[in-house]
Amino acid sequence: MTRLGADIEAFRAQAKTEMEREGARIRQETTAQIEKIHQQSALEIEFAGKTARRELREYAAQLALDLAKQRIQQRMTPALDAALVAGFVADLERHGSQN
């Protein structure tokens, strides 16, 4: 009977040791996974920021082009249009005669 009590106590001690080791292993894996998630999150945030800045630059450029187009259309008159076309044709003739 004494032997049985000693065997049970040894089994309990071994089980406790294994549970502690398993708990430590799980904590270590959890810590590693948390760090991995933090790193991945940081990369995703950085990528999202870069994407947002690029989209903002593209949007600002499109707004600038639209505004320039609107201003040109507001200032363009038939006389100004004819003068620009005439100047362009004259430039073509000048450069064409040089070749």
N, C-alpha and C positions, 0 to 999 in steps of 0.2 A: 504494500500500500504506500509505503514511503517512496518507493521507486516511482510509482504512478504519480504521486504528488510532485516529485522532482521533474518528471518528464513533462507534466502539464505546465509547470512553472518555466521550464526551458522553452517549451513551445510558445508560451505567452511572450517571453522575452524576445525570442526570435521574430515573432509576428510584429511586436512593437518596433523592433529595429528595422524590419522590412518596410513597415508603414512609414516610419520616419524617413527612410531613404527614398521611398516612392513619393512622399510629400515634398521632399527637397527637389527631386527630379521634376515633378510637376511645376513647382514654383519657378525653377530655372527655365523650363520650357515656356511657361507663361510670360516670364520677364523677357525672354528672347522674342516671343511673338508680339508682345506689346511694343518693343523697340522696332521691330520690323514694320509694324503698322504705323508707328510714328514717322519712320523714314518715308514710307510710301505716301503717307498723308502730306508730308512736307513737299515731296516731289509733285504730287497732284496739285497742291496749292500754288506752287511755283509755276507749273505749266498753265494753270487756269489764269494766273496773273499775267503771264506773257501773252496768252491768247487774248485776254481782255484788252491789254494795251495795244496789241496789233489791230484788233477790231476797232478800237477807238481811233487810232491813227487813220485807218481806212475810212471810217465814217467822217472824220474831220476833213480828210482830203476830198471826199465826195461832196461834202457841204461847200467847201471852197470852190470846187469846180462848178457846182450848181449856181452859186452866187455869182461867179465870174460870167457864166453863160447868161444869167438873168440880166446882169448889168450891160453886157454887150448887146443883148437883144433890145434893151430899153433905149440904148443910145444909137442903135443902127437906124439910119434913115436911108431911103432909096438913093439919095445923092451920095451919101457916105459909102454905101455899098458899091455904087458905080465907080466911085473914085478908087476904092480898094481894088476892084477888079481891074481897072485901067492900069493902076500902078503895078499889079502883079503881072499883067500881060507885058507891060513895058520892061519889067525886069527879065522876063523870059526872053523877050526879043533881044535885049542887051546881051544876056549870057549866051544865047543861041548864036549871035553873030560873032562872038569871041571864039567859038569852037570851030 
